[in-house]
Amino acid sequence: MDEQDNKTELEQRLAELTAKLEEAKGKKAVPEEKALPPAPARLLWKSITGGIVWTVLCLLTAFVFIFAAVAALARAKGDRAEILGFGIGVVVTGSMEPELKVGDIILIRRVPKNKIKVGDDITFQSGDKAITHRVIEVTEKGFITQGLQNNVSDGEALYANVYGKVVFKSTFLGGAYAFVNTQYGFLFVIVVPLFLFVVYQGWALTKKFKALKKSEE
């Protein structure tokens, strides 16, 4: 009896083991899916800062080229050029010092006659020159002006000959203008932005190549 029971128990265990083996064989091996790592915050930050750098470079390049174009215009036409409805001039004498120094850049806006009053600085055509002096009297047809360093007033400047009122001045931009007007300065405003553009593009391509290579590993 005992021998029979042992045999039966052995057969049951063998059957259970066989069933487990068959079950294991029947199951298909499912490869584990490799989870894609989430985009790190630092990559997002680099993308944002890269966009900012690119925008700043574009704005800087645009400003430099516009300024260079204005400088070339002013150099070709004399001491005054116009862009976007504003006149841009360069102070060439010391008659308005200390208010306006030699070399200062001035921004001139054309305004109606009734918007110009005593104490304003205006730029007007006198003969073959553009003059910027202060209004000391308003007349029916124009203005009487005088330089701050002059002892006598100018003749009447007719409103038809007035370019506009000085609304902005800058000694710093005047220095930049003088530099751009030199041979090396004009070359500088072209070569430097182009160099910065090439460097940035090379840096961006290198970053993308490294990121792609790392993702393939």
Buried (B, 14 or more C-beta within 10 A) or exposed (E): EEEEEEEEEEEEEEEEEEEEEEEEEEEEEEEEEEEEEEEEEEEEEBEEEBEEBBEEBEEEBEEBEEBBBBBBBBBEEBBBBBEEEBBBBBBBBEBBBEBBEBBBBBBBBBBEEEEBEEEBBBBBBEEEEBBBBBBEEBEEEBBBBBBBEEEEBBEBBEBEBBBBBBBEBEBEBBEBBBBBBEEEBBEBBEEEBEEBBEEBEEEBEEBEEEEEEEEEE
